[in-house]
Amino acid sequence: MATTLVLYFSASGTSKRMAQTIANLTKADLHEIKAQAPYTQADLNWHDPQSRTSIEQHEHHGRVACVNDFPALDHYDTIIIGHPIWWGIPPRLVANAIDQLPLDGKTLATFATLGGSGYQRSQSYVQRVIDQTHYQVTIISGTVLSNQRQAKQWLTQVGLI
């Protein structure tokens, strides 16, 4: 049985493909993080300041409801969460997912795809969410990934393969 679980949110399919790559490389189980109210193309229009994602991402302490259908984490030691970067940080539903997961005693790694920036701001955001939940979690530094070579290099560097 896998001791690693890869969770991902993907609006366009890019983060899903990278999550599948990481799950294959780590021999992990894979599960999608789904928004309770699925995103439409209009919702994702970052050029429109009134689009759903523009509004959500600018609510500093906001959370976006996600479907709570996560597998039990009892048999997983490591959780890897993949996501796009929206306005420099993960989509707000990633924070909601972290809130719902019993992460005490786990190792958490995160990665993003297609970030227009580095991962530093996203890492700080994930750390802040973890601090708010008071979980005792080992956090591995995340990164932005765009191909299998980068994924393998990162996973090797952080000791996950």
N, CA and C atoms as a LAMMPS dump frame, in Angstrom:
ITEM: TIMESTEP
0
ITEM: NUMBER OF ATOMS
483
ITEM: BOX BOUNDS ff ff ff
-5.0000000000000000e+02 5.0000000000000000e+02
-5.0000000000000000e+02 5.0000000000000000e+02
-5.0000000000000000e+02 5.0000000000000000e+02
ITEM: ATOMS id mol type element x y z
1 1 1 N 0.838 -1.193 0
2 1 2 C 0 0 0
3 1 3 C 0.875 1.246 0
4 2 1 N 0.456 2.245 -0.752
5 2 2 C 1.205 3.495 -0.858
6 2 3 C 1.236 4.218 0.481
7 3 1 N 2.375 4.816 0.795
8 3 2 C 2.454 5.643 1.999
9 3 3 C 2.416 7.116 1.649
10 4 1 N 2.284 7.41 0.365
11 4 2 C 2.207 8.787 -0.1
12 4 3 C 0.892 8.994 -0.835
13 5 1 N 0.28 10.14 -0.583
14 5 2 C -0.939 10.531 -1.275
15 5 3 C -0.672 11.856 -1.977
16 6 1 N -0.993 11.907 -3.262
17 6 2 C -0.895 13.149 -4.023
18 6 3 C -2.303 13.693 -4.199
19 7 1 N -2.537 14.863 -3.661
20 7 2 C -3.799 15.579 -3.843
21 7 3 C -3.524 16.717 -4.816
22 8 1 N -4.492 17.055 -5.637
23 8 2 C -4.263 18.142 -6.57
24 8 3 C -5.564 18.871 -6.87
25 9 1 N -5.415 20.158 -7.166
26 9 2 C -6.499 20.937 -7.749
27 9 3 C -5.991 21.413 -9.096
28 10 1 N -6.823 21.253 -10.113
29 10 2 C -6.427 21.646 -11.459
30 10 3 C -7.624 22.235 -12.186
31 11 1 N -7.513 23.471 -12.594
32 11 2 C -8.598 24.116 -13.339
33 11 3 C -8.485 23.851 -14.835
34 12 1 N -7.255 23.679 -15.327
35 12 2 C -7.053 23.532 -16.769
36 12 3 C -6.529 22.166 -17.185
37 13 1 N -6.13 21.347 -16.218
38 13 2 C -5.563 20.04 -16.526
39 13 3 C -4.057 19.992 -16.368
40 14 1 N -3.401 21.134 -16.289
41 14 2 C -1.942 21.168 -16.173
42 14 3 C -1.481 20.601 -14.827
43 15 1 N -2.085 21.052 -13.742
44 15 2 C -1.7 20.54 -12.418
45 15 3 C -2.074 19.066 -12.28
46 16 1 N -3.151 18.658 -12.902
47 16 2 C -3.547 17.243 -12.879
48 16 3 C -2.468 16.383 -13.538
49 17 1 N -1.986 16.799 -14.702
50 17 2 C -0.956 16.023 -15.398
51 17 3 C 0.318 15.927 -14.552
52 18 1 N 0.715 17.021 -13.917
53 18 2 C 1.918 16.983 -13.087
54 18 3 C 1.68 16.12 -11.845
55 19 1 N 0.496 16.187 -11.269
56 19 2 C 0.175 15.34 -10.111
57 19 3 C 0.245 13.864 -10.5
58 20 1 N -0.238 13.526 -11.681
59 20 2 C -0.155 12.143 -12.161
60 20 3 C 1.304 11.719 -12.323
61 21 1 N 2.125 12.614 -12.85
62 21 2 C 3.558 12.327 -12.997
63 21 3 C 4.187 12.067 -11.639
64 22 1 N 3.893 12.923 -10.673
65 22 2 C 4.467 12.773 -9.332
66 22 3 C 3.958 11.496 -8.667
67 23 1 N 2.683 11.2 -8.825
68 23 2 C 2.136 9.962 -8.26
69 23 3 C 2.839 8.744 -8.871
70 24 1 N 3.092 8.776 -10.162
71 24 2 C 3.803 7.667 -10.807
72 24 3 C 5.226 7.546 -10.294
73 25 1 N 5.919 8.66 -10.178
74 25 2 C 7.311 8.641 -9.725
75 25 3 C 7.437 8.18 -8.274
76 26 1 N 6.469 8.514 -7.444
77 26 2 C 6.538 8.169 -6.014
78 26 3 C 5.728 6.921 -5.671
79 27 1 N 5.072 6.345 -6.673
80 27 2 C 4.191 5.182 -6.457
81 27 3 C 3.107 5.511 -5.424
82 28 1 N 2.561 6.717 -5.566
83 28 2 C 1.577 7.242 -4.617
84 28 3 C 0.165 7.064 -5.134
85 29 1 N -0.776 7.169 -4.224
86 29 2 C -2.178 7.262 -4.591
87 29 3 C -2.453 8.7 -5.014
88 30 1 N -3.533 8.892 -5.777
89 30 2 C -3.845 10.185 -6.364
90 30 3 C -5.301 10.516 -6.088
91 31 1 N -5.572 11.774 -5.722
92 31 2 C -6.946 12.2 -5.458
93 31 3 C -7.103 13.673 -5.831
94 32 1 N -8.199 13.993 -6.485
95 32 2 C -8.466 15.363 -6.91
96 32 3 C -9.159 16.158 -5.815
97 33 1 N -8.73 17.399 -5.626
98 33 2 C -9.424 18.361 -4.767
99 33 3 C -10.428 19.067 -5.673
100 34 1 N -11.696 18.989 -5.322
101 34 2 C -12.74 19.574 -6.16
102 34 3 C -13.453 20.704 -5.416
103 35 1 N -13.713 21.774 -6.125
104 35 2 C -14.474 22.886 -5.557
105 35 3 C -15.934 22.461 -5.436
106 36 1 N -16.588 22.83 -4.327
107 36 2 C -18.011 22.525 -4.189
108 36 3 C -18.801 23.132 -5.322
109 37 1 N -18.456 24.344 -5.697
110 37 2 C -19.074 25.005 -6.849
111 37 3 C -18.008 25.038 -7.943
112 38 1 N -18.091 24.132 -8.911
113 38 2 C -17.051 24.061 -9.953
114 38 3 C -16.843 25.4 -10.654
115 39 1 N -15.611 25.632 -11.081
116 39 2 C -15.259 26.866 -11.766
117 39 3 C -15.665 26.81 -13.234
118 40 1 N -16.2 27.919 -13.728
119 40 2 C -16.502 28.066 -15.153
120 40 3 C -15.355 28.832 -15.8
121 41 1 N -15.346 28.886 -17.117
122 41 2 C -14.325 29.667 -17.816
123 41 3 C -14.41 31.141 -17.413
124 42 1 N -15.604 31.664 -17.262
125 42 2 C -15.761 33.064 -16.841
126 42 3 C -15.19 33.272 -15.436
127 43 1 N -15.372 32.3 -14.554
128 43 2 C -14.829 32.387 -13.194
129 43 3 C -13.308 32.498 -13.201
130 44 1 N -12.68 31.87 -14.181
131 44 2 C -11.222 31.787 -14.244
132 44 3 C -10.574 32.954 -14.977
133 45 1 N -11.359 33.914 -15.44
134 45 2 C -10.837 35.033 -16.218
135 45 3 C -10.119 36.027 -15.303
136 46 1 N -8.819 35.865 -15.178
137 46 2 C -8.05 36.716 -14.278
138 46 3 C -7.914 38.146 -14.794
139 47 1 N -8.285 38.39 -16.038
140 47 2 C -8.274 39.757 -16.568
141 47 3 C -9.486 40.56 -16.083
142 48 1 N -10.505 39.864 -15.598
143 48 2 C -11.734 40.512 -15.132
144 48 3 C -11.681 40.65 -13.609
145 49 1 N -11.566 41.867 -13.095
146 49 2 C -11.483 42.031 -11.643
147 49 3 C -12.754 41.597 -10.903
148 50 1 N -13.84 41.373 -11.641
149 50 2 C -15.08 40.92 -11.015
150 50 3 C -15.302 39.417 -11.188
151 51 1 N -14.344 38.714 -11.781
152 51 2 C -14.501 37.263 -11.92
153 51 3 C -14.409 36.6 -10.542
154 52 1 N -14.957 35.44 -10.444
155 52 2 C -14.977 34.71 -9.164
156 52 3 C -13.574 34.544 -8.585
157 53 1 N -12.623 34.099 -9.407
158 53 2 C -11.282 33.873 -8.872
159 53 3 C -10.596 35.179 -8.476
160 54 1 N -10.846 36.245 -9.227
161 54 2 C -10.257 37.537 -8.858
162 54 3 C -10.752 37.97 -7.482
163 55 1 N -12.016 37.807 -7.242
164 55 2 C -12.593 38.197 -5.95
165 55 3 C -12.097 37.272 -4.838
166 56 1 N -12.162 35.946 -5.073
167 56 2 C -11.733 34.984 -4.046
168 56 3 C -10.276 35.194 -3.645
169 57 1 N -9.414 35.362 -4.618
170 57 2 C -7.987 35.439 -4.324
171 57 3 C -7.598 36.727 -3.605
172 58 1 N -8.456 37.733 -3.657
173 58 2 C -8.152 38.989 -2.984
174 58 3 C -8.789 39.095 -1.595
175 59 1 N -9.475 38.052 -1.151
176 59 2 C -9.989 37.99 0.219
177 59 3 C -8.895 37.367 1.073
178 60 1 N -8.182 38.208 1.814
179 60 2 C -6.947 37.799 2.489
180 60 3 C -7.093 36.532 3.338
181 61 1 N -8.116 36.416 4.108
182 61 2 C -8.291 35.234 4.966
183 61 3 C -9.365 34.304 4.422
184 62 1 N -9.704 34.46 3.156
185 62 2 C -10.788 33.703 2.555
186 62 3 C -10.491 32.224 2.391
187 63 1 N -11.562 31.475 2.33
188 63 2 C -11.501 30.044 2.041
189 63 3 C -12.581 29.773 1.008
190 64 1 N -12.328 28.82 0.141
191 64 2 C -13.298 28.394 -0.858
192 64 3 C -13.646 26.951 -0.55
193 65 1 N -14.928 26.671 -0.429
194 65 2 C -15.379 25.333 -0.047
195 65 3 C -14.966 24.306 -1.098
196 66 1 N -14.447 23.195 -0.606
197 66 2 C -14.122 22.083 -1.494
198 66 3 C -14.913 20.864 -1.038
199 67 1 N -15.066 19.928 -1.935
200 67 2 C -15.781 18.688 -1.626
201 67 3 C -14.938 17.906 -0.632
202 68 1 N -15.542 17.512 0.478
203 68 2 C -14.816 16.766 1.505
204 68 3 C -14.987 15.27 1.25
205 69 1 N -14.304 14.79 0.215
206 69 2 C -14.349 13.368 -0.112
207 69 3 C -12.948 12.761 -0.079
208 70 1 N -12.103 13.325 0.773
209 70 2 C -10.716 12.89 0.848
210 70 3 C -10.617 11.476 1.424
211 71 1 N -9.651 10.709 0.938
212 71 2 C -9.449 9.39 1.53
213 71 3 C -8.938 9.535 2.968
214 72 1 N -9.159 8.525 3.77
215 72 2 C -8.615 8.516 5.131
216 72 3 C -7.09 8.56 5.033
217 73 1 N -6.469 9.326 5.901
218 73 2 C -5.021 9.502 5.834
219 73 3 C -4.248 8.565 6.751
220 74 1 N -4.937 7.651 7.404
221 74 2 C -4.306 6.757 8.384
222 74 3 C -3.058 6.054 7.854
223 75 1 N -3.081 5.627 6.61
224 75 2 C -1.99 4.818 6.058
225 75 3 C -0.987 5.64 5.249
226 76 1 N -1.127 6.953 5.278
227 76 2 C -0.211 7.808 4.526
228 76 3 C 0.72 8.547 5.468
229 77 1 N 1.995 8.529 5.133
230 77 2 C 2.988 9.288 5.895
231 77 3 C 3.225 10.66 5.264
232 78 1 N 3.106 10.703 3.947
233 78 2 C 3.428 11.917 3.195
234 78 3 C 2.24 12.325 2.336
235 79 1 N 1.915 13.603 2.39
236 79 2 C 0.859 14.18 1.558
237 79 3 C 1.534 15.221 0.662
238 80 1 N 1.305 15.108 -0.637
239 80 2 C 1.825 16.084 -1.598
240 80 3 C 0.616 16.761 -2.224
241 81 1 N 0.604 18.084 -2.194
242 81 2 C -0.516 18.834 -2.762
243 81 3 C -0.021 19.654 -3.944
244 82 1 N -0.667 19.454 -5.089
245 82 2 C -0.342 20.199 -6.297
246 82 3 C -1.439 21.184 -6.645
247 83 1 N -1.049 22.314 -7.201
248 83 2 C -2.011 23.375 -7.489
249 83 3 C -1.427 24.362 -8.494
250 84 1 N -2.28 25.126 -9.159
251 84 2 C -1.774 26.263 -9.932
252 84 3 C -1.44 27.4 -8.963
253 85 1 N -0.799 28.426 -9.464
254 85 2 C -0.583 29.65 -8.681
255 85 3 C -1.504 30.715 -9.256
256 86 1 N -2.349 31.259 -8.387
257 86 2 C -3.263 32.335 -8.766
258 86 3 C -2.909 33.556 -7.928
259 87 1 N -2.571 34.624 -8.571
260 87 2 C -2.195 35.861 -7.888
261 87 3 C -1.084 35.603 -6.861
262 88 1 N -0.13 34.777 -7.237
263 88 2 C 1.049 34.538 -6.42
264 88 3 C 0.933 33.477 -5.351
265 89 1 N -0.268 32.929 -5.148
266 89 2 C -0.485 31.921 -4.09
267 89 3 C -1.375 30.798 -4.615
268 90 1 N -1.509 29.711 -3.855
269 90 2 C -2.438 28.657 -4.267
270 90 3 C -3.877 29.164 -4.267
271 91 1 N -4.743 28.557 -5.07
272 91 2 C -6.165 28.897 -4.992
273 91 3 C -6.664 28.72 -3.554
274 92 1 N -7.608 29.536 -3.156
275 92 2 C -8.092 29.537 -1.766
276 92 3 C -8.697 28.203 -1.333
277 93 1 N -9.139 27.372 -2.273
278 93 2 C -9.697 26.09 -1.852
279 93 3 C -8.613 25.143 -1.36
280 94 1 N -7.34 25.408 -1.674
281 94 2 C -6.256 24.582 -1.134
282 94 3 C -6.187 24.767 0.386
283 95 1 N -6.369 25.99 0.857
284 95 2 C -6.391 26.233 2.306
285 95 3 C -7.547 25.482 2.952
286 96 1 N -8.703 25.487 2.314
287 96 2 C -9.851 24.759 2.84
288 96 3 C -9.556 23.262 2.906
289 97 1 N -8.901 22.732 1.886
290 97 2 C -8.532 21.313 1.889
291 97 3 C -7.584 21.016 3.041
292 98 1 N -6.573 21.856 3.232
293 98 2 C -5.633 21.652 4.338
294 98 3 C -6.368 21.698 5.666
295 99 1 N -7.315 22.629 5.809
296 99 2 C -8.105 22.719 7.039
297 99 3 C -8.823 21.406 7.347
298 100 1 N -9.276 20.707 6.307
299 100 2 C -10.082 19.497 6.485
300 100 3 C -9.262 18.225 6.678
301 101 1 N -7.988 18.263 6.357
302 101 2 C -7.165 17.059 6.418
303 101 3 C -6.52 16.9 7.785
304 102 1 N -6.595 15.721 8.374
305 102 2 C -5.911 15.479 9.651
306 102 3 C -4.419 15.245 9.405
307 103 1 N -3.646 16.317 9.419
308 103 2 C -2.248 16.25 9.014
309 103 3 C -1.262 16.065 10.162
310 104 1 N -1.728 15.977 11.386
311 104 2 C -0.805 15.788 12.505
312 104 3 C 0.082 14.572 12.273
313 105 1 N 1.386 14.787 12.432
314 105 2 C 2.35 13.705 12.298
315 105 3 C 2.713 13.365 10.864
316 106 1 N 2.18 14.089 9.908
317 106 2 C 2.446 13.81 8.491
318 106 3 C 3.577 14.708 7.981
319 107 1 N 4.077 14.357 6.805
320 107 2 C 4.986 15.204 6.052
321 107 3 C 4.177 15.798 4.914
322 108 1 N 4.297 17.1 4.706
323 108 2 C 3.542 17.79 3.673
324 108 3 C 4.499 18.461 2.701
325 109 1 N 4.285 18.181 1.421
326 109 2 C 5.03 18.849 0.349
327 109 3 C 4.012 19.437 -0.611
328 110 1 N 4.348 20.561 -1.207
329 110 2 C 3.447 21.187 -2.16
330 110 3 C 4.221 21.58 -3.406
331 111 1 N 3.512 21.593 -4.526
332 111 2 C 4.118 22.052 -5.771
333 111 3 C 3.072 22.804 -6.566
334 112 1 N 3.556 23.629 -7.459
335 112 2 C 2.672 24.389 -8.34
336 112 3 C 3.093 24.18 -9.779
337 113 1 N 2.203 24.55 -10.665
338 113 2 C 2.487 24.496 -12.09
339 113 3 C 2.255 25.873 -12.692
340 114 1 N 3.038 26.195 -13.684
341 114 2 C 2.881 27.421 -14.462
342 114 3 C 2.858 28.695 -13.64
343 115 1 N 3.662 28.745 -12.628
344 115 2 C 3.722 29.961 -11.836
345 115 3 C 4.445 31.063 -12.586
346 116 1 N 3.857 32.227 -12.637
347 116 2 C 4.517 33.37 -13.243
348 116 3 C 5.588 33.92 -12.325
349 117 1 N 5.61 33.379 -11.127
350 117 2 C 6.589 33.787 -10.132
351 117 3 C 7.192 32.519 -9.543
352 118 1 N 8.102 32.684 -8.634
353 118 2 C 8.665 31.535 -7.939
354 118 3 C 7.664 30.98 -6.939
355 119 1 N 8.141 30.093 -6.078
356 119 2 C 7.24 29.441 -5.136
357 119 3 C 7.294 30.047 -3.73
358 120 1 N 8.14 31.007 -3.509
359 120 2 C 8.341 31.536 -2.157
360 120 3 C 7.052 32.047 -1.514
361 121 1 N 6.276 32.826 -2.236
362 121 2 C 5.031 33.371 -1.675
363 121 3 C 4.011 32.255 -1.41
364 122 1 N 3.944 31.276 -2.304
365 122 2 C 3.048 30.135 -2.094
366 122 3 C 3.474 29.337 -0.869
367 123 1 N 4.782 29.146 -0.698
368 123 2 C 5.29 28.417 0.465
369 123 3 C 4.907 29.133 1.751
370 124 1 N 5.043 30.448 1.771
371 124 2 C 4.659 31.226 2.952
372 124 3 C 3.17 31.091 3.234
373 125 1 N 2.374 31.088 2.186
374 125 2 C 0.922 30.926 2.334
375 125 3 C 0.596 29.563 2.95
376 126 1 N 1.198 28.494 2.425
377 126 2 C 0.952 27.145 2.967
378 126 3 C 1.389 27.093 4.428
379 127 1 N 2.543 27.665 4.741
380 127 2 C 3.026 27.677 6.125
381 127 3 C 2.035 28.401 7.039
382 128 1 N 1.509 29.52 6.578
383 128 2 C 0.537 30.282 7.376
384 128 3 C -0.729 29.462 7.621
385 129 1 N -1.202 28.764 6.6
386 129 2 C -2.395 27.921 6.764
387 129 3 C -2.119 26.812 7.786
388 130 1 N -0.964 26.184 7.689
389 130 2 C -0.59 25.135 8.648
390 130 3 C -0.502 25.719 10.056
391 131 1 N 0.108 26.884 10.19
392 131 2 C 0.214 27.525 11.509
393 131 3 C -1.172 27.798 12.099
394 132 1 N -2.122 28.187 11.265
395 132 2 C -3.48 28.47 11.744
396 132 3 C -4.202 27.211 12.212
397 133 1 N -3.853 26.066 11.634
398 133 2 C -4.523 24.816 12.023
399 133 3 C -3.869 24.182 13.243
400 134 1 N -2.667 24.63 13.589
401 134 2 C -1.903 24.099 14.726
402 134 3 C -1.509 22.637 14.536
403 135 1 N -1.421 22.189 13.291
404 135 2 C -0.947 20.827 13.021
405 135 3 C 0.545 20.731 13.318
406 136 1 N 0.95 19.564 13.768
407 136 2 C 2.366 19.246 13.909
408 136 3 C 2.757 18.512 12.632
409 137 1 N 3.287 19.252 11.67
410 137 2 C 3.559 18.749 10.332
411 137 3 C 5.006 19.062 9.963
412 138 1 N 5.642 18.109 9.302
413 138 2 C 6.946 18.375 8.702
414 138 3 C 6.675 18.905 7.302
415 139 1 N 7.122 20.131 7.031
416 139 2 C 6.853 20.746 5.731
417 139 3 C 8.12 20.715 4.884
418 140 1 N 7.959 20.172 3.688
419 140 2 C 9.046 20.128 2.711
420 140 3 C 8.88 21.329 1.781
421 141 1 N 9.971 21.96 1.459
422 141 2 C 9.922 23.127 0.564
423 141 3 C 9.348 22.743 -0.792
424 142 1 N 8.38 23.54 -1.23
425 142 2 C 7.728 23.302 -2.502
426 142 3 C 8.46 23.986 -3.645
427 143 1 N 7.898 23.806 -4.829
428 143 2 C 8.517 24.354 -6.022
429 143 3 C 7.5 24.474 -7.141
430 144 1 N 7.899 25.139 -8.201
431 144 2 C 7.096 25.206 -9.422
432 144 3 C 7.674 24.19 -10.397
433 145 1 N 6.812 23.359 -10.957
434 145 2 C 7.24 22.296 -11.874
435 145 3 C 6.549 22.434 -13.214
436 146 1 N 7.286 22.14 -14.278
437 146 2 C 6.665 22.203 -15.603
438 146 3 C 6.917 20.956 -16.446
439 147 1 N 7.742 20.017 -15.947
440 147 2 C 7.972 18.801 -16.722
441 147 3 C 8.441 17.666 -15.815
442 148 1 N 8.502 16.477 -16.375
443 148 2 C 8.851 15.286 -15.606
444 148 3 C 10.276 15.348 -15.068
445 149 1 N 11.191 15.897 -15.844
446 149 2 C 12.573 16.004 -15.392
447 149 3 C 12.663 16.857 -14.127
448 150 1 N 11.971 17.998 -14.128
449 150 2 C 11.96 18.862 -12.945
450 150 3 C 11.313 18.154 -11.762
451 151 1 N 10.231 17.427 -12.025
452 151 2 C 9.539 16.707 -10.957
453 151 3 C 10.469 15.674 -10.322
454 152 1 N 11.142 14.91 -11.153
455 152 2 C 12.049 13.88 -10.636
456 152 3 C 13.19 14.513 -9.852
457 153 1 N 13.728 15.621 -10.37
458 153 2 C 14.815 16.318 -9.687
459 153 3 C 14.356 16.83 -8.315
460 154 1 N 13.183 17.453 -8.253
461 154 2 C 12.661 17.971 -6.986
462 154 3 C 12.399 16.832 -6.001
463 155 1 N 11.733 15.79 -6.45
464 155 2 C 11.41 14.664 -5.566
465 155 3 C 12.674 14.012 -5.015
466 156 1 N 13.704 13.922 -5.831
467 156 2 C 14.976 13.371 -5.381
468 156 3 C 15.626 14.308 -4.373
469 157 1 N 15.645 15.584 -4.688
470 157 2 C 16.257 16.597 -3.83
471 157 3 C 15.635 16.616 -2.439
472 158 1 N 14.307 16.462 -2.347
473 158 2 C 13.629 16.538 -1.043
474 158 3 C 13.454 15.158 -0.398
475 159 1 N 14.009 14.127 -1.026
476 159 2 C 14.028 12.789 -0.427
477 159 3 C 12.729 12.004 -0.541
478 160 1 N 11.913 12.333 -1.523
479 160 2 C 10.645 11.595 -1.69
480 160 3 C 10.77 10.446 -2.685
481 161 1 N 11.875 10.398 -3.418
482 161 2 C 12.187 9.202 -4.236
483 161 3 C 13.68 8.939 -4.124
